[in-house]
């Protein structure tokens, strides 16, 4: 038995009122390594019930469904005390208001059906780890809107506690790059280094996740990333 075979598969539930879309998505996911589709749901209410009954690890959630909508279903699932479920919104809506409502309800990721399905497997695995994956078409505008909703730009004293490497990671996050692999590629460091810097920076600024960390970066004008700093970090990959 191989290591891959021994590792538990990620239990995924598909929630979408379009039956054809659900079936096509299921066929694709059933061919993916390390993923098991445990069920489907056509309403938000059924998504909540099925996710609990099947002990889903990740739910792929449409926003507009009959009865309980995807935002409310996401809030119910992510606020449960007994079992945390990762939610990746997979929808046709790219308007900032939809994205903000989903994130504020606890969604780990937000992807567009028309553009981001190539990120789907990555998003599922990220949500299972507690990470976030956002569509590059919505991330930057959402960060700007989140920053606008809160105080205008501030200067937190915590900013001085961040290392140069942590600051560079935050700058990349605020640009709309959200996955460890992409951040590592852009900075020329290892994925483990990125993960370490993000966790350390989150602890220092009191952010609960990387989206909050990116928001903090926007509000505090963390913008000292430059080609020269990129070359410096690349020349020290273990920094």
C-alpha positions in Angstrom: 0.0 0.0 0.0 1.4 3.4 -1.0 1.5 6.5 1.1 -1.1 8.1 -1.1 -3.5 5.2 -0.6 -3.1 5.3 3.2 -3.8 9.1 3.4 -7.5 9.8 4.0 -9.2 11.3 1.0 -10.8 14.7 1.3 -14.6 14.3 1.5 -16.3 16.8 -0.8 -20.0 17.8 -1.2 -21.2 19.6 -4.3 -24.0 22.1 -3.6 -25.6 23.7 -6.8 -29.1 23.8 -8.1 -27.9 23.1 -11.7 -28.0 19.3 -12.0 -26.0 19.1 -15.1 -23.3 21.3 -13.6 -23.2 19.0 -10.5 -22.9 15.9 -12.5 -20.1 17.3 -14.7 -18.2 18.5 -11.6 -18.7 15.2 -9.9 -17.2 13.3 -12.9 -14.2 15.5 -12.8 -13.6 15.3 -9.1 -14.0 11.5 -9.0 -11.0 11.2 -11.2 -8.9 13.4 -9.0 -6.4 11.8 -6.6 -7.1 12.2 -2.9 -10.7 13.4 -3.3 -14.0 11.6 -2.6 -17.3 13.1 -3.6 -19.7 12.1 -0.7 -22.8 13.7 -2.0 -24.7 16.5 -3.9 -27.3 19.0 -2.9 -29.6 21.4 -4.8 -30.5 23.7 -2.0 -28.7 25.4 0.9 -30.7 23.5 3.4 -29.9 20.2 1.8 -26.3 21.2 1.7 -26.1 21.8 5.4 -27.9 18.5 6.2 -25.8 16.5 3.7 -22.5 18.0 4.8 -23.3 17.0 8.4 -24.7 13.6 7.6 -21.8 12.7 5.2 -19.1 14.4 7.4 -17.9 16.5 4.5 -14.5 18.1 4.8 -15.1 20.7 2.0 -18.3 22.0 0.4 -18.3 23.5 -3.1 -21.1 26.0 -2.6 -23.2 27.9 -5.2 -24.6 31.2 -4.0 -28.0 31.2 -5.5 -30.1 28.2 -4.6 -33.8 27.7 -3.6 -34.7 28.3 0.0 -31.6 28.8 2.2 -29.1 30.5 -0.1 -25.4 29.7 -0.3 -24.3 32.5 1.9 -26.6 31.5 4.8 -25.6 27.8 4.4 -22.0 28.8 4.5 -22.5 30.7 7.7 -24.2 27.8 9.3 -21.5 25.3 8.3 -18.5 27.4 9.3 -20.0 28.5 12.6 -20.6 25.0 13.8 -18.6 24.2 17.0 -18.5 20.4 16.7 -17.1 20.0 13.2 -15.5 22.7 11.0 -16.2 22.5 7.3 -14.3 24.3 4.6 -16.4 26.1 2.1 -15.3 27.1 -1.4 -17.8 29.3 -3.2 -18.1 28.3 -6.9 -20.4 30.7 -8.6 -21.0 32.9 -11.6 -21.2 36.1 -9.6 -18.1 38.3 -9.5 -19.6 41.4 -8.0 -17.7 42.6 -5.0 -20.9 42.5 -2.8 -21.3 38.8 -3.4 -17.7 38.1 -2.6 -17.8 40.1 0.6 -20.9 38.4 1.8 -19.4 35.0 1.2 -16.1 35.8 2.9 -17.9 37.4 5.9 -19.9 34.3 6.2 -16.8 32.2 6.6 -16.0 30.9 3.1 -12.4 29.8 2.6 -12.3 30.4 -1.1 -14.2 32.1 -3.9 -14.0 30.9 -7.5 -15.8 31.8 -10.7 -17.3 29.0 -12.8 -16.5 30.8 -16.0 -12.8 31.4 -15.3 -11.4 29.6 -12.3 -12.2 25.9 -12.6 -8.5 25.2 -13.2 -8.0 26.2 -9.6 -10.7 23.9 -8.2 -8.5 21.0 -7.0 -6.1 23.5 -5.4 -8.9 25.3 -3.7 -10.4 22.1 -2.3 -7.0 21.1 -0.8 -6.4 24.6 0.4 -9.8 24.7 2.2 -9.1 21.4 3.8 -5.8 22.8 5.2 -7.6 26.0 6.3 -6.0 28.1 3.6 -7.8 30.4 1.2 -7.9 30.5 -2.6 -9.5 33.5 -4.3 -10.2 34.2 -7.9 -7.6 36.6 -9.2 -10.5 38.5 -10.9 -12.1 39.4 -7.6 -9.3 39.5 -4.9 -7.8 42.9 -5.4 -11.2 44.8 -5.7 -12.4 43.0 -2.6 -9.4 43.9 -0.6 -9.9 47.5 -1.5 -13.5 47.4 -0.5 -12.8 45.6 2.8 -10.2 48.3 3.6 -12.7 51.0 2.7 -15.3 49.5 5.0 -12.9 49.7 7.9 -10.8 52.7 9.1 -8.9 54.5 6.4 -5.2 53.7 6.1 -3.6 53.4 9.5 -0.1 52.9 10.8 0.0 50.1 13.4 3.0 49.8 15.7 2.9 46.1 15.0 4.2 46.9 11.5 7.7 47.4 12.9 7.7 43.9 14.4 7.4 42.3 10.9 10.6 41.0 9.3 11.4 42.1 5.8 10.5 38.6 4.5 7.1 38.7 6.3 6.4 42.2 4.8 7.2 40.9 1.3 4.8 38.0 1.7 2.0 40.4 2.8 2.6 42.7 -0.2 2.2 39.7 -2.5 -1.0 38.8 -0.7 -2.4 42.3 -1.1 -1.8 42.1 -4.8 -4.3 39.3 -5.2 -1.9 36.3 -5.1 -3.3 33.9 -2.4 -1.8 30.4 -2.7 1.5 29.4 -1.1 2.8 28.0 -4.4 2.2 31.2 -6.3 3.6 33.4 -3.5 6.7 31.1 -3.4 7.2 31.4 -7.1 6.9 35.1 -7.1 9.3 35.6 -4.3 11.7 32.8 -5.2 11.5 31.0 -1.9 10.2 27.6 -0.9 6.5 26.9 -0.1 7.5 25.9 3.5 9.1 29.3 3.9 6.0 31.1 2.6 3.8 29.1 5.0 6.1 29.9 7.9 6.2 33.6 7.1 2.4 33.8 6.8 1.8 32.0 10.1 4.3 34.2 11.9 2.9 37.4 10.4 -0.7 36.4 11.2 0.3 35.9 14.9 2.0 39.2 15.0 -0.8 41.3 13.6 -3.6 39.2 15.1 -5.1 38.0 11.8 -7.3 34.9 11.8 -6.6 34.0 8.2 -4.6 35.2 5.1 -7.5 37.3 3.8 -7.5 39.2 7.1 -3.7 39.4 6.8 -4.0 40.9 3.3 -6.6 43.4 4.6 -4.3 44.4 7.4 -1.6 45.0 4.8 -3.8 47.2 2.7 -4.8 49.3 5.7 -1.3 49.7 6.9 0.3 50.5 3.5 2.6 47.5 3.5 4.0 48.3 0.0 7.8 48.0 0.2 8.0 45.1 -2.2 10.2 45.9 -5.2 12.3 44.0 -7.8 15.4 44.5 -5.7 13.8 43.1 -2.6 12.5 40.2 -4.7 16.0 39.4 -5.9 17.3 39.6 -2.3 14.8 37.1 -1.1 15.4 34.9 -4.0 19.1 34.8 -3.3 18.4 33.6 0.2 15.7 30.9 -0.3 15.8 29.8 3.3 15.2 33.3 4.7 
